[in-house]
Amino acid sequence: MSKYDAIVIGSGPNGLSAAVELARQGAGVLVVEAAAEIGGGTRTAALILSGFQHDFCSAVHPMGVLSPFWQKLPLDQHGLQWIYPEASVAHPLDDEPAVLLTKDLAETAGNLGLDGRSWKRMIRPLLRHGQGLVNDALGPLGIPRHPLIFLWFGLQGMLPATSYARIKFRRRRGRAVFGGCAAHSALPLEKPFSGAVGLIFALTAHLVNWPVAAGGSQAITKALAGYLRQLGGEIQTDFKVTQLNQLPESRVVLFDTDPLQLAAIAGEALPTSYRRRLQKYNFGPGVFKLDWALDQPISWADPRCLQASTVHIGGTLEEIALSERDAWYGRHAQRPFLILCQQSQFDPDRAPDGQHTGYAYCHVPGGSTVDMTEAIENQVERFAPGFKETILARHKTNTQDFFHYNPNYVGGAITGGAADMTQLFTRPVARLDPYSTPNPRLFLCSHSTPPGGGVHGMCGYHAARSALRRF
């Protein structure tokens, strides 16, 4: 008789979510983690100077607070507190006020000027069943619970983001802010379905102002781990798995890993043909990230940018599209699109009194070792004159550093793999149940399964439901 019903390899948000759902259904669960601490992409630490707490990877969490699974869990009782800013996104532009994307639709429309009416027409139908649409989007391909609104969303979202923005908006303000939302996809904005990412991120900003986790993103996985232990689950760190025979006996094993690690660890427990398919998985672009310790808030030309947890830096739609296209096709953008987060603006415990942390990354070719520091800081300086003078210290993370930090980030890809047409619904390979493998004991629960990247735990939840059907 097996000591455990299930073993989960990896303790990121998806691995812990899978373990929690299994334990909620009465399964005996062990989570094993190769690193000395749990968390995967949700770790927080003093990377540079004492007193400054930096998120290693994930930072701002709209999908976390909107996750239909996490909404069911008592994570607040295990220390998770969300802190909400006044705005989700600020999008600065040259020689004119920034666009602020807030929960208030009328306020956002006012920020967009002549594009405001078009923005309302885009968002209002989605808002009628906003949480339901998010729930449908955070699952595998199947029959949606809200079919009409999902069909309406799908017909629009299948367009490339550039095409959709130019059809929908007449001015650069509307086009730019939509392009910034779509660029979270890490796809060229000329690719089909990149418009869907723009729509979802725009919608989430009208459902909730994008929050940060009090104390750092580590609070998310610490809360999941605390609840798992309350349910009777176990966690063992410093346990690096390279082959299945290292594990205790169990009925099923779930992998919170990338497809390459699944193939390597499982070995002959999976058919050769299936492992070959896993090895062809497309991870897409990587990222280059900077963390800063700052002696004051960022000196935005438009001070309203300090109201947002996330700042999209890239200028116009055309500039953003060029940056994302460059990264996809192996080039480094001279003016990269940046996703900048300013967590300490809303969570003052992240830095000493009066001082701040800063965080920004751009997409680069997978495996790149090019230092993008100057290009990134020039982009911030473009919209925040004097920014460079406020930097006390910086920490650089290139694609190889990301991979060494977390082997799931192959080539520095932090989203679990490219979400283009070939992998949007069929990641990691085409199967009716994308979480299953040809071996009925083995399952994949990482971001390399639907719905893909983001800190929401839904890949783990759906994989756990798949595994439970085998019990």
LOLOVO-123705 format. One line per field, with one value per residue (C-alpha): x, y, z; chain; residue number from 1. Coordinates in nm, 4 decimals, padded with zeros to 6 digits. Example, Ala and Ser with C-alpha at 12.3 -4.5 7.8 and 13.67 -1.06 7.14 Angstrom:
BEGIN
X	01.2300 / 01.3670
Y	-00.4500 / -00.1060
Z	00.7800 / 00.7140
marza	A / A
gudo	1 / 2
END
This chain:
BEGIN
X	00.0000 / 00.1372 / 00.2259 / 00.0957 / -00.1891 / -00.0054 / 00.3396 / 00.3855 / 00.7281 / 00.7751 / 00.6316 / 00.5361 / 00.1800 / 00.0583 / 00.2270 / 00.0909 / -00.2536 / -00.2595 / -00.1536 / -00.4174 / -00.7002 / -00.5895 / -00.5724 / -00.9132 / -01.0541 / -00.8970 / -00.5779 / -00.2510 / -00.0061 / 00.3688 / 00.5242 / 00.8968 / 01.1020 / 01.4607 / 01.5370 / 01.5907 / 01.2617 / 00.9245 / 00.7725 / 00.9125 / 00.8413 / 00.6891 / 00.9930 / 01.0875 / 01.4266 / 01.6760 / 01.8543 / 02.0609 / 02.0635 / 01.9428 / 01.5867 / 01.4809 / 01.2551 / 01.2404 / 01.0153 / 01.2291 / 00.9746 / 00.6000 / 00.5057 / 00.1508 / -00.1403 / -00.4706 / -00.5157 / -00.4311 / -00.7130 / -00.9520 / -00.8543 / -01.1786 / -00.9933 / -00.8095 / -01.1308 / -01.2620 / -00.9638 / -00.9110 / -00.5719 / -00.6294 / -00.6271 / -00.2751 / -00.1312 / -00.2214 / -00.3354 / -00.3920 / -00.3016 / -00.4885 / -00.3512 / -00.5570 / -00.4911 / -00.3852 / -00.1804 / -00.0214 / 00.0908 / 00.3083 / 00.3343 / 00.5710 / 00.4594 / 00.1111 / -00.0466 / -00.0221 / -00.3195 / -00.4415 / -00.6331 / -00.8527 / -01.1435 / -01.3773 / -01.4730 / -01.5860 / -01.2612 / -01.0536 / -01.2571 / -01.1926 / -00.8184 / -00.8456 / -00.9970 / -01.1453 / -01.0880 / -01.2867 / -01.6191 / -01.4606 / -01.3012 / -01.6417 / -01.7952 / -01.5137 / -01.5336 / -01.9033 / -02.0133 / -01.7290 / -01.8138 / -02.1669 / -02.0165 / -01.6623 / -01.5709 / -01.7439 / -01.5417 / -01.2196 / -01.3209 / -01.3777 / -01.0494 / -00.8588 / -00.9376 / -00.8684 / -01.0496 / -01.4057 / -01.7660 / -01.7692 / -02.0194 / -02.0950 / -02.1010 / -02.2444 / -02.0045 / -01.7154 / -01.8046 / -01.8181 / -01.4816 / -01.3290 / -01.4398 / -01.2717 / -00.9755 / -00.8691 / -00.7515 / -00.3931 / -00.3633 / -00.2309 / -00.5241 / -00.7780 / -00.6335 / -00.6325 / -00.9899 / -01.1161 / -00.9306 / -00.8600 / -00.6005 / -00.2669 / -00.3832 / -00.6323 / -00.4065 / -00.1072 / -00.2776 / -00.4367 / -00.0993 / 00.0600 / -00.2008 / -00.1554 / 00.2242 / 00.1914 / 00.1445 / 00.5150 / 00.3918 / 00.4433 / 00.1326 / 00.0734 / 00.0012 / -00.3558 / -00.5051 / -00.2690 / -00.5793 / -00.7395 / -00.4615 / -00.5141 / -00.8870 / -00.8442 / -00.5885 / -00.7995 / -01.1041 / -00.9244 / -00.8308 / -01.2035 / -01.2818 / -01.0117 / -00.7215 / -00.4225 / -00.2970 / 00.0336 / 00.0705 / 00.1593 / 00.5169 / 00.5979 / 00.4773 / 00.6173 / 00.3052 / 00.0975 / 00.2808 / 00.3372 / -00.0410 / -00.0982 / 00.1640 / 00.0096 / -00.3335 / -00.1886 / -00.0248 / -00.3523 / -00.5152 / -00.2506 / -00.0214 / 00.3568 / 00.6329 / 00.9977 / 01.2563 / 01.6126 / 01.4770 / 01.5997 / 01.4305 / 01.6170 / 01.4396 / 01.1150 / 01.2691 / 01.3879 / 01.0274 / 00.8305 / 00.5465 / 00.2351 / -00.0684 / 00.0035 / 00.2841 / 00.2203 / 00.4990 / 00.5098 / 00.7929 / 00.8530 / 00.7975 / 01.1708 / 01.2070 / 00.8965 / 01.0549 / 01.3939 / 01.2662 / 00.9993 / 01.2355 / 01.1110 / 00.7942 / 00.6727 / 00.6708 / 00.9608 / 00.7238 / 00.5595 / 00.8947 / 01.0025 / 00.6907 / 00.7670 / 01.1200 / 00.9819 / 00.7967 / 00.8377 / 00.9260 / 00.9285 / 01.1216 / 01.2979 / 01.3224 / 01.5910 / 01.4994 / 01.6348 / 01.5633 / 01.6482 / 01.6923 / 01.5823 / 01.6275 / 01.2830 / 00.9712 / 01.0224 / 01.0256 / 00.7562 / 00.6959 / 00.3280 / 00.3177 / -00.0128 / 00.1940 / 00.2689 / -00.0958 / -00.0503 / 00.1015 / 00.2172 / 00.3574 / 00.3711 / 00.6679 / 00.6924 / 00.5238 / 00.3024 / 00.1434 / 00.3935 / 00.6914 / 00.5518 / 00.4828 / 00.8361 / 00.9877 / 00.7855 / 00.8506 / 01.2256 / 01.2348 / 01.0374 / 01.2650 / 01.5966 / 01.6718 / 01.7223 / 01.5063 / 01.6784 / 01.3674 / 01.2251 / 00.8721 / 00.8914 / 00.6608 / 00.7590 / 00.6232 / 00.6452 / 00.5314 / 00.6779 / 00.4574 / 00.1654 / 00.3452 / 00.5873 / 00.7398 / 00.9261 / 01.1845 / 01.3245 / 01.1280 / 01.1201 / 01.2990 / 01.1608 / 01.2104 / 01.1669 / 01.1365 / 01.1222 / 01.1732 / 01.1666 / 01.1353 / 01.4547 / 01.5439 / 01.5441 / 01.8850 / 02.0116 / 02.3109 / 02.2937 / 02.2957 / 01.9824 / 02.0487 / 02.1206 / 01.8272 / 01.5864 / 01.7050 / 01.6978 / 01.3337 / 01.2450 / 01.4405 / 01.2461 / 00.9247 / 01.0794 / 01.3540 / 01.6146 / 01.5344 / 01.8944 / 02.0067 / 01.7736 / 01.9280 / 02.1163 / 02.1930 / 02.0682 / 02.0438 / 02.0475 / 01.8838 / 01.9368 / 01.7786 / 02.0472 / 02.0156 / 01.6418 / 01.7045 / 01.9555 / 01.7116 / 01.4247 / 01.4889 / 01.1282 / 01.2343 / 01.3986 / 01.5786 / 01.4525 / 01.0875 / 00.8871 / 00.5418 / 00.5741 / 00.6052 / 00.4822 / 00.1046 / 00.0796 / -00.1816 / 00.0073 / 00.0255 / -00.2596 / -00.4972 / -00.2668 / 00.0145 / 00.2391 / 00.1082 / -00.2334 / -00.4351 / -00.8002 / -00.6807 / -00.3762 / -00.2746 / -00.2510 / 00.0289 / 00.0300 / 00.1261 / -00.1904 / 00.0178 / 00.1903 / 00.0434 / 00.1731 / 00.0458 / 00.2780 / 00.2334 / 00.3104 / -00.0529 / -00.3703 / -00.4384 / -00.0655 / 00.1347 / 00.0267 / 00.0026 / -00.3446 / -00.2953 / -00.5489 / -00.3070 / -00.2492 / -00.6179 / -00.7232 / -00.4376 / -00.5461 / -00.9039 / -00.7670 / -00.5612 / -00.8541 / -01.0519 / -00.7921 / -00.8350
Y	00.0000 / 00.3417 / 00.5865 / 00.8737 / 00.9055 / 01.1796 / 01.3322 / 01.6768 / 01.7696 / 02.1460 / 02.4005 / 02.6916 / 02.8316 / 02.5543 / 02.2706 / 02.3868 / 02.4489 / 02.0936 / 01.9616 / 02.1672 / 02.0478 / 01.6854 / 01.7227 / 01.8930 / 01.5799 / 01.3566 / 01.2497 / 01.2055 / 01.4435 / 01.5045 / 01.8061 / 01.7837 / 02.0920 / 02.0981 / 02.4417 / 02.5244 / 02.7163 / 02.6854 / 02.9288 / 02.8938 / 03.2284 / 03.3741 / 03.4154 / 03.7482 / 03.8468 / 04.1258 / 04.1006 / 04.4185 / 04.6150 / 04.5323 / 04.6480 / 04.6319 / 04.3351 / 04.2370 / 03.9888 / 03.7449 / 03.7024 / 03.7588 / 04.0929 / 04.2132 / 03.9710 / 04.0457 / 03.6791 / 03.5776 / 03.7740 / 03.6716 / 03.3014 / 03.1058 / 02.8353 / 03.0637 / 03.2540 / 02.9323 / 02.8964 / 03.0577 / 03.1961 / 03.5115 / 03.2932 / 03.1860 / 03.5352 / 03.6403 / 04.0011 / 04.1856 / 04.5549 / 04.7486 / 05.0571 / 05.3424 / 05.2221 / 04.9002 / 05.0457 / 05.3742 / 05.4142 / 05.7235 / 05.8887 / 06.1511 / 06.5142 / 06.4360 / 06.3017 / 05.9313 / 05.6996 / 05.5484 / 05.2214 / 05.1963 / 04.9864 / 05.2817 / 05.2518 / 05.6143 / 05.7374 / 05.5283 / 05.6502 / 06.0071 / 05.9331 / 05.8125 / 06.1296 / 06.0726 / 05.6971 / 05.6813 / 05.5972 / 05.3130 / 05.1765 / 05.1688 / 04.9850 / 04.7281 / 04.6652 / 04.6928 / 04.3621 / 04.1800 / 04.3335 / 04.1875 / 03.8480 / 03.9598 / 03.7082 / 03.4305 / 03.5127 / 03.5097 / 03.1711 / 03.0307 / 03.1768 / 03.0176 / 02.6654 / 02.4112 / 02.4189 / 02.2987 / 02.4114 / 02.7484 / 02.8188 / 03.1543 / 03.0549 / 03.3719 / 03.6178 / 03.3744 / 03.3493 / 03.7284 / 03.7492 / 03.4773 / 03.6306 / 03.9581 / 03.8105 / 03.5895 / 03.9023 / 04.0209 / 04.2929 / 04.5446 / 04.4898 / 04.4997 / 04.8197 / 04.9978 / 04.8940 / 04.9854 / 05.3082 / 05.6183 / 05.7847 / 05.6719 / 05.6781 / 05.3955 / 05.1989 / 05.2329 / 05.1208 / 04.8224 / 04.7292 / 04.7401 / 04.4990 / 04.2645 / 04.2646 / 04.0564 / 03.7679 / 03.7781 / 03.7306 / 03.9508 / 04.1680 / 04.0786 / 03.7155 / 03.5828 / 03.5637 / 03.8269 / 04.0457 / 03.8046 / 03.8705 / 04.2448 / 04.2038 / 03.9844 / 04.2122 / 04.5190 / 04.3452 / 04.2467 / 04.6107 / 04.6948 / 04.4060 / 04.4912 / 04.7327 / 04.5014 / 04.4203 / 04.3272 / 04.0779 / 04.2342 / 04.1459 / 04.0191 / 03.7566 / 03.4898 / 03.5439 / 03.3622 / 03.0314 / 03.0569 / 03.0818 / 02.7855 / 02.5847 / 02.6749 / 02.5606 / 02.2420 / 02.1503 / 02.2201 / 01.9674 / 01.7099 / 01.7535 / 01.7389 / 01.9478 / 01.8473 / 02.0965 / 02.0279 / 01.7232 / 01.7307 / 01.4689 / 01.3427 / 01.0087 / 00.8593 / 00.5858 / 00.8527 / 00.9091 / 00.7151 / 00.4969 / 00.6859 / 00.6370 / 00.9417 / 01.1925 / 01.5498 / 01.7575 / 02.1314 / 02.1415 / 02.2328 / 01.9593 / 01.8898 / 01.8021 / 01.5846 / 01.3898 / 01.3614 / 01.2565 / 01.0168 / 00.8565 / 00.5209 / 00.5535 / 00.7586 / 00.6399 / 00.7593 / 00.9233 / 01.1304 / 01.2399 / 01.3525 / 01.5676 / 01.7229 / 01.8030 / 02.0073 / 02.2415 / 02.6112 / 02.8248 / 03.1593 / 03.4698 / 03.5101 / 03.8156 / 04.0475 / 04.2032 / 04.4836 / 04.5402 / 04.8755 / 05.0148 / 05.3794 / 05.6740 / 05.8163 / 05.7391 / 05.7221 / 06.0753 / 06.0332 / 06.3312 / 06.2641 / 06.2055 / 06.0179 / 05.7175 / 05.6651 / 05.5630 / 05.2411 / 04.9117 / 04.8500 / 05.0921 / 04.9955 / 05.1741 / 05.1627 / 05.4645 / 05.4016 / 05.0805 / 05.0752 / 05.0971 / 04.8230 / 04.5950 / 04.6445 / 04.5561 / 04.2345 / 04.1371 / 04.1846 / 03.9544 / 03.6818 / 03.6842 / 03.6879 / 04.0606 / 04.2986 / 04.6099 / 04.9452 / 05.0822 / 04.7758 / 04.7560 / 04.7388 / 04.6047 / 04.8074 / 04.7366 / 04.9693 / 04.7489 / 04.9593 / 05.2489 / 05.0561 / 04.8180 / 05.0440 / 04.7551 / 04.6611 / 04.9404 / 05.1691 / 05.4863 / 05.7263 / 05.4828 / 05.2445 / 04.9329 / 04.9241 / 04.6344 / 04.6223 / 04.3630 / 04.3376 / 04.0450 / 03.9267 / 03.6284 / 03.3003 / 03.2277 / 03.5841 / 03.7028 / 04.0619 / 04.3216 / 04.5367 / 04.7649 / 05.0792 / 05.0279 / 04.9684 / 05.2607 / 05.4913 / 05.3962 / 05.4745 / 05.8009 / 05.8933 / 05.9162 / 05.9851 / 06.2474 / 06.2185 / 05.8540 / 05.7361 / 05.9762 / 05.8068 / 05.4582 / 05.3437 / 04.9955 / 04.7549 / 04.3797 / 04.2262 / 03.8986 / 03.7721 / 03.4670 / 03.2286 / 03.3645 / 03.2973 / 02.9412 / 02.8786 / 03.0268 / 02.8099 / 02.5332 / 02.5712 / 02.9008 / 02.7455 / 03.0164 / 03.2684 / 03.2160 / 03.2897 / 03.2225 / 02.8456 / 02.8570 / 03.0434 / 03.0925 / 03.1147 / 02.9332 / 02.6039 / 02.5987 / 02.8152 / 02.5240 / 02.2251 / 02.2798 / 02.0886 / 01.8548 / 01.7920 / 01.5653 / 01.5590 / 01.5943 / 01.8255 / 01.7494 / 01.3738 / 01.1739 / 00.8289 / 00.6935 / 00.6951 / 00.7703 / 01.0821 / 01.4314 / 01.7774 / 02.0705 / 02.3600 / 02.6746 / 02.4550 / 02.3396 / 02.5471 / 02.8243 / 02.9012 / 03.1754 / 03.3886 / 03.3416 / 03.1921 / 02.8248 / 02.7089 / 02.4809 / 02.2976 / 02.2895 / 02.1407 / 01.8881 / 01.7794 / 01.7304 / 01.5202 / 01.3078 / 01.2615 / 01.0999 / 00.8222 / 00.7377
Z	00.0000 / -00.1011 / 00.1755 / -00.0387 / -00.2828 / -00.4731 / -00.4949 / -00.6494 / -00.7869 / -00.7492 / -00.5063 / -00.7294 / -00.7203 / -00.9516 / -00.7684 / -00.4335 / -00.5816 / -00.7174 / -00.3773 / -00.1953 / -00.4218 / -00.3837 / -00.0064 / 00.0024 / -00.1579 / 00.1051 / -00.0721 / 00.1147 / -00.0536 / -00.0465 / -00.2217 / -00.2984 / -00.3860 / -00.5138 / -00.3668 / -00.0017 / 00.0107 / -00.1563 / -00.4026 / -00.7533 / -00.9189 / -00.6024 / -00.3817 / -00.2209 / -00.0741 / -00.0181 / -00.3536 / -00.3216 / 00.0038 / 00.3524 / 00.4116 / 00.0454 / -00.0342 / -00.4041 / -00.5810 / -00.7802 / -01.0593 / -01.0194 / -00.8671 / -00.9395 / -00.9272 / -01.1027 / -01.1897 / -00.8347 / -00.6766 / -00.9582 / -00.9531 / -00.9103 / -00.7176 / -00.4776 / -00.4098 / -00.2493 / -00.0153 / 00.3283 / 00.2272 / 00.4309 / 00.7404 / 00.6428 / 00.6007 / 00.2457 / 00.2247 / -00.1020 / -00.1250 / -00.3935 / -00.5697 / -00.7102 / -01.0655 / -01.2329 / -01.5182 / -01.6078 / -01.9670 / -02.0135 / -02.3542 / -02.4910 / -02.4502 / -02.3166 / -01.9969 / -01.9198 / -01.9632 / -01.6360 / -01.6433 / -01.3329 / -01.2135 / -01.2825 / -01.6503 / -01.6800 / -01.5225 / -01.7629 / -02.0596 / -01.9496 / -01.9515 / -02.3119 / -02.4546 / -02.7980 / -02.7659 / -02.4417 / -02.6052 / -02.8040 / -02.4874 / -02.3169 / -02.6119 / -02.5941 / -02.2185 / -02.1314 / -02.2922 / -02.1161 / -01.7788 / -01.7817 / -01.6992 / -01.6178 / -01.3486 / -01.5442 / -01.8539 / -01.6526 / -01.5074 / -01.8575 / -01.9836 / -01.6929 / -01.7985 / -02.0713 / -02.4039 / -02.3543 / -02.3304 / -02.1512 / -01.8761 / -02.0371 / -02.4057 / -02.5615 / -02.4020 / -02.4540 / -02.8227 / -02.8502 / -02.6734 / -02.8931 / -03.2220 / -03.1305 / -02.9485 / -03.2364 / -03.4190 / -03.3891 / -03.1262 / -03.3795 / -03.6139 / -03.3334 / -03.1842 / -03.5208 / -03.5946 / -03.2495 / -03.1753 / -03.3812 / -03.1595 / -03.0244 / -02.6602 / -02.6978 / -02.9292 / -02.6986 / -02.3768 / -02.5517 / -02.7035 / -02.3594 / -02.2225 / -02.5197 / -02.4831 / -02.1646 / -02.4091 / -02.5090 / -02.8667 / -03.1689 / -03.1661 / -03.5314 / -03.4365 / -03.4148 / -03.0633 / -02.9226 / -02.9157 / -02.6668 / -02.4157 / -02.4530 / -02.3925 / -02.0845 / -01.9215 / -01.9987 / -01.8508 / -01.5296 / -01.4725 / -01.4621 / -01.2292 / -00.9744 / -00.9417 / -00.9865 / -00.6345 / -00.4775 / -00.1939 / 00.1398 / 00.2281 / -00.1197 / -00.3638 / -00.1328 / 00.0813 / -00.1836 / -00.1722 / 00.2037 / 00.2469 / 00.0142 / 00.2022 / 00.5383 / 00.4226 / 00.2718 / 00.6025 / 00.7825 / 00.5484 / 00.6364 / 00.3361 / 00.3669 / 00.2060 / 00.1765 / 00.0472 / -00.0721 / -00.2568 / -00.6158 / -00.8328 / -01.1387 / -01.1793 / -01.0593 / -00.8459 / -00.5990 / -00.4912 / -00.2296 / -00.3537 / -00.4627 / -00.6799 / -00.8996 / -00.9554 / -01.0709 / -01.2270 / -01.1651 / -01.4182 / -01.7801 / -02.0447 / -02.0805 / -01.7128 / -01.7316 / -02.0182 / -01.8454 / -01.5022 / -01.6297 / -01.8805 / -02.0042 / -01.7980 / -02.0968 / -02.4586 / -02.6737 / -02.9229 / -02.6477 / -02.5044 / -02.8521 / -02.8766 / -02.5381 / -02.6506 / -02.9432 / -02.7096 / -02.7989 / -02.4969 / -02.6787 / -02.5703 / -02.2386 / -02.0170 / -01.8859 / -01.5508 / -01.3352 / -00.9668 / -00.8147 / -00.4681 / -00.5001 / -00.2662 / -00.3552 / -00.5609 / -00.9378 / -01.0782 / -01.3447 / -01.5733 / -01.5032 / -01.1252 / -01.1604 / -01.2709 / -00.9002 / -00.8543 / -01.0562 / -00.9441 / -01.3031 / -01.5580 / -01.9250 / -02.0802 / -02.4552 / -02.6055 / -02.9045 / -03.0319 / -03.3170 / -03.0787 / -02.8544 / -03.1512 / -03.2829 / -02.9447 / -02.9112 / -03.2739 / -03.2220 / -02.9177 / -03.0983 / -03.4034 / -03.2170 / -03.2005 / -02.9075 / -02.9143 / -02.8887 / -02.7180 / -02.5397 / -02.4071 / -02.0273 / -01.7618 / -01.4557 / -01.1064 / -00.8083 / -00.5195 / -00.2388 / -00.3452 / -00.1904 / 00.0472 / 00.2365 / 00.4301 / 00.1123 / 00.1659 / 00.4388 / 00.5188 / 00.2259 / -00.0053 / -00.2632 / -00.4684 / -00.8457 / -01.0886 / -01.4675 / -01.7353 / -02.1119 / -02.3503 / -02.5200 / -02.7400 / -02.5491 / -02.3986 / -02.4513 / -02.2498 / -02.3756 / -02.0973 / -02.1463 / -01.8475 / -02.0472 / -02.2841 / -01.9939 / -01.7847 / -02.0859 / -02.1423 / -01.7806 / -01.7959 / -02.1098 / -01.9058 / -01.5629 / -01.6033 / -01.3300 / -01.2591 / -01.2953 / -01.0220 / -00.7711 / -00.8125 / -00.5026 / -00.6379 / -00.9029 / -00.9556 / -01.3045 / -01.4039 / -01.7580 / -01.9185 / -01.7931 / -01.4393 / -01.4546 / -01.5681 / -01.2892 / -01.0384 / -01.1658 / -01.4234 / -01.5444 / -01.7056 / -02.0108 / -02.2060 / -01.9513 / -02.0525 / -01.7371 / -01.8885 / -01.9260 / -02.3040 / -02.6100 / -02.6225 / -03.0006 / -03.2129 / -03.2006 / -02.8186 / -02.6947 / -02.6384 / -02.6955 / -02.4488 / -02.4014 / -02.6759 / -02.8317 / -02.5996 / -02.4989 / -02.1396 / -02.1584 / -01.7975 / -01.8546 / -02.0155 / -02.1809 / -01.8382 / -01.6224 / -01.3098 / -01.4417 / -01.4831 / -01.5702 / -01.3610 / -01.4550 / -01.6654 / -01.9653 / -01.9487 / -02.0011 / -01.9210 / -01.9240 / -01.7546 / -01.4622 / -01.0875 / -01.0517 / -00.9628 / -01.2202 / -01.4077 / -01.0816 / -00.9922 / -01.3280 / -01.3191 / -00.9722 / -01.0932 / -01.3792 / -01.1395 / -00.9024 / -01.1842 / -01.1881 / -00.8198
marza	A / A / A / A / A / A / A / A / A / A / A / A / A / A / A / A / A / A / A / A / A / A / A / A / A / A / A / A / A / A / A / A / A / A / A / A / A / A / A / A / A / A / A / A / A / A / A / A / A / A / A / A / A / A / A / A / A / A / A / A / A / A / A / A / A / A / A / A / A / A / A / A / A / A / A / A / A / A / A / A / A / A / A / A / A / A / A / A / A / A / A / A / A / A / A / A / A / A / A / A / A / A / A / A / A / A / A / A / A / A / A / A / A / A / A / A / A / A / A / A / A / A / A / A / A / A / A / A / A / A / A / A / A / A / A / A / A / A / A / A / A / A / A / A / A / A / A / A / A / A / A / A / A / A / A / A / A / A / A / A / A / A / A / A / A / A / A / A / A / A / A / A / A / A / A / A / A / A / A / A / A / A / A / A / A / A / A / A / A / A / A / A / A / A / A / A / A / A / A / A / A / A / A / A / A / A / A / A / A / A / A / A / A / A / A / A / A / A / A / A / A / A / A / A / A / A / A / A / A / A / A / A / A / A / A / A / A / A / A / A / A / A / A / A / A / A / A / A / A / A / A / A / A / A / A / A / A / A / A / A / A / A / A / A / A / A / A / A / A / A / A / A / A / A / A / A / A / A / A / A / A / A / A / A / A / A / A / A / A / A / A / A / A / A / A / A / A / A / A / A / A / A / A / A / A / A / A / A / A / A / A / A / A / A / A / A / A / A / A / A / A / A / A / A / A / A / A / A / A / A / A / A / A / A / A / A / A / A / A / A / A / A / A / A / A / A / A / A / A / A / A / A / A / A / A / A / A / A / A / A / A / A / A / A / A / A / A / A / A / A / A / A / A / A / A / A / A / A / A / A / A / A / A / A / A / A / A / A / A / A / A / A / A / A / A / A / A / A / A / A / A / A / A / A / A / A / A / A / A / A / A / A / A / A / A / A / A / A / A / A / A / A / A / A / A / A / A / A / A / A / A / A / A / A / A / A / A / A / A / A / A / A / A / A / A / A / A / A / A / A / A / A / A / A / A / A / A / A / A / A / A / A / A / A / A / A / A / A / A / A / A
gudo	1 / 2 / 3 / 4 / 5 / 6 / 7 / 8 / 9 / 10 / 11 / 12 / 13 / 14 / 15 / 16 / 17 / 18 / 19 / 20 / 21 / 22 / 23 / 24 / 25 / 26 / 27 / 28 / 29 / 30 / 31 / 32 / 33 / 34 / 35 / 36 / 37 / 38 / 39 / 40 / 41 / 42 / 43 / 44 / 45 / 46 / 47 / 48 / 49 / 50 / 51 / 52 / 53 / 54 / 55 / 56 / 57 / 58 / 59 / 60 / 61 / 62 / 63 / 64 / 65 / 66 / 67 / 68 / 69 / 70 / 71 / 72 / 73 / 74 / 75 / 76 / 77 / 78 / 79 / 80 / 81 / 82 / 83 / 84 / 85 / 86 / 87 / 88 / 89 / 90 / 91 / 92 / 93 / 94 / 95 / 96 / 97 / 98 / 99 / 100 / 101 / 102 / 103 / 104 / 105 / 106 / 107 / 108 / 109 / 110 / 111 / 112 / 113 / 114 / 115 / 116 / 117 / 118 / 119 / 120 / 121 / 122 / 123 / 124 / 125 / 126 / 127 / 128 / 129 / 130 / 131 / 132 / 133 / 134 / 135 / 136 / 137 / 138 / 139 / 140 / 141 / 142 / 143 / 144 / 145 / 146 / 147 / 148 / 149 / 150 / 151 / 152 / 153 / 154 / 155 / 156 / 157 / 158 / 159 / 160 / 161 / 162 / 163 / 164 / 165 / 166 / 167 / 168 / 169 / 170 / 171 / 172 / 173 / 174 / 175 / 176 / 177 / 178 / 179 / 180 / 181 / 182 / 183 / 184 / 185 / 186 / 187 / 188 / 189 / 190 / 191 / 192 / 193 / 194 / 195 / 196 / 197 / 198 / 199 / 200 / 201 / 202 / 203 / 204 / 205 / 206 / 207 / 208 / 209 / 210 / 211 / 212 / 213 / 214 / 215 / 216 / 217 / 218 / 219 / 220 / 221 / 222 / 223 / 224 / 225 / 226 / 227 / 228 / 229 / 230 / 231 / 232 / 233 / 234 / 235 / 236 / 237 / 238 / 239 / 240 / 241 / 242 / 243 / 244 / 245 / 246 / 247 / 248 / 249 / 250 / 251 / 252 / 253 / 254 / 255 / 256 / 257 / 258 / 259 / 260 / 261 / 262 / 263 / 264 / 265 / 266 / 267 / 268 / 269 / 270 / 271 / 272 / 273 / 274 / 275 / 276 / 277 / 278 / 279 / 280 / 281 / 282 / 283 / 284 / 285 / 286 / 287 / 288 / 289 / 290 / 291 / 292 / 293 / 294 / 295 / 296 / 297 / 298 / 299 / 300 / 301 / 302 / 303 / 304 / 305 / 306 / 307 / 308 / 309 / 310 / 311 / 312 / 313 / 314 / 315 / 316 / 317 / 318 / 319 / 320 / 321 / 322 / 323 / 324 / 325 / 326 / 327 / 328 / 329 / 330 / 331 / 332 / 333 / 334 / 335 / 336 / 337 / 338 / 339 / 340 / 341 / 342 / 343 / 344 / 345 / 346 / 347 / 348 / 349 / 350 / 351 / 352 / 353 / 354 / 355 / 356 / 357 / 358 / 359 / 360 / 361 / 362 / 363 / 364 / 365 / 366 / 367 / 368 / 369 / 370 / 371 / 372 / 373 / 374 / 375 / 376 / 377 / 378 / 379 / 380 / 381 / 382 / 383 / 384 / 385 / 386 / 387 / 388 / 389 / 390 / 391 / 392 / 393 / 394 / 395 / 396 / 397 / 398 / 399 / 400 / 401 / 402 / 403 / 404 / 405 / 406 / 407 / 408 / 409 / 410 / 411 / 412 / 413 / 414 / 415 / 416 / 417 / 418 / 419 / 420 / 421 / 422 / 423 / 424 / 425 / 426 / 427 / 428 / 429 / 430 / 431 / 432 / 433 / 434 / 435 / 436 / 437 / 438 / 439 / 440 / 441 / 442 / 443 / 444 / 445 / 446 / 447 / 448 / 449 / 450 / 451 / 452 / 453 / 454 / 455 / 456 / 457 / 458 / 459 / 460 / 461 / 462 / 463 / 464 / 465 / 466 / 467 / 468 / 469 / 470 / 471
END
